[in-house]
Amino acid sequence: MALQAETTYDYTFGHDAYLHYCSEHDVLRVADRSGDSVLLSNITEKQIDTFIKFYNEYVKNTEEEAGFEYAEE
């Protein structure tokens, strides 16, 4: 299924959601313990690395500077 530019899907997972990346298949899986999951295909390892780099630089560091602390689960 090809997504159109105006297509948006919103899925809500429980607090136990996790990410799994398979470099062999270039797939990012978002799942939770219920067994529900979403597969994002054709996501390269380079794209994952870029996301992590900018997440750490712009999101995580900004929240830490503002005094935001992640809740322990």
Secondary structure, DSSP 4 states (H G I P E B T S, - for coil): -PPPTT--------TT-EEEEETTTTEEEEE-TTS-EEEEES--HHHHHHHHHHIIIIIIHHHHHTT--PPP-
